[in-house]
Amino acid sequence: MKRITTICALFLGLTAGFASAQPSIYYQWKNSSTGATMCEPESPGPQWSKTGGPFSDANCSIKMPE
């Protein structure tokens, strides 16, 4: 009985983590010195400025409704 209770508790703990996970929101960033662009959820550093977004994918190709 104790083993079944432990397995059920582990299962509920794992499924609760999946249910609360939310997708990342991505933005397009541009480097002020090199002009390079990248798609990231957060700023890559002080030389980068946000140029587009929000996007729902890591390629910055699917625009999210605002």
C-alpha positions as CSV (number, residue, x, y, z in Angstrom):
1,M,0.0,0.0,0.0
2,K,2.8,2.4,0.9
3,R,4.5,1.7,-2.5
4,I,1.2,2.5,-4.4
5,T,0.9,5.8,-2.5
6,T,4.5,6.8,-3.3
7,I,4.0,6.0,-7.0
8,C,0.7,8.0,-7.1
9,A,2.4,11.0,-5.4
10,L,5.3,10.9,-7.8
11,F,2.9,10.7,-10.8
12,L,0.8,13.6,-9.5
13,G,3.9,15.7,-8.9
14,L,5.3,15.1,-12.4
15,T,2.0,15.8,-14.2
16,A,1.4,19.0,-12.1
17,G,4.8,20.3,-13.4
18,F,3.8,19.7,-17.0
19,A,0.4,21.4,-16.6
20,S,1.9,24.6,-15.2
21,A,4.6,25.1,-17.8
22,Q,4.0,28.0,-20.1
23,P,5.6,28.5,-23.5
24,S,8.4,31.0,-23.9
25,I,7.8,34.3,-25.6
26,Y,10.6,35.2,-28.0
27,Y,11.9,38.5,-29.3
28,Q,14.2,39.5,-32.1
29,W,17.3,41.3,-31.0
30,K,19.9,43.2,-33.0
31,N,23.5,43.9,-32.0
32,S,24.3,47.6,-32.2
33,S,28.0,47.1,-33.2
34,T,27.8,44.2,-35.6
35,G,24.2,44.4,-36.9
36,A,23.7,40.6,-36.2
37,T,20.3,39.5,-35.3
38,M,19.0,36.7,-33.1
39,C,15.8,35.3,-31.6
40,E,15.8,34.9,-27.8
41,P,13.4,35.2,-24.9
42,E,15.7,37.6,-23.0
43,S,18.3,40.2,-24.0
44,P,21.6,38.5,-24.9
45,G,23.5,41.5,-23.4
46,P,24.0,45.2,-23.2
47,Q,24.8,45.7,-26.9
48,W,21.6,44.1,-28.1
49,S,18.3,46.0,-28.6
50,K,14.8,44.5,-29.2
51,T,13.7,45.0,-32.8
52,G,10.6,42.7,-33.0
53,G,8.2,40.5,-31.2
54,P,6.7,39.0,-29.4
55,F,6.9,35.6,-31.2
56,S,5.7,32.2,-30.2
57,D,8.6,30.2,-31.7
58,A,12.4,30.1,-31.4
59,N,12.8,31.2,-35.1
60,C,10.8,34.4,-34.6
61,S,8.5,33.5,-37.5
62,I,5.1,33.1,-35.7
63,K,4.0,36.5,-34.5
64,M,1.9,36.4,-31.3
65,P,-1.3,38.5,-31.1
66,E,-0.8,41.6,-29.0
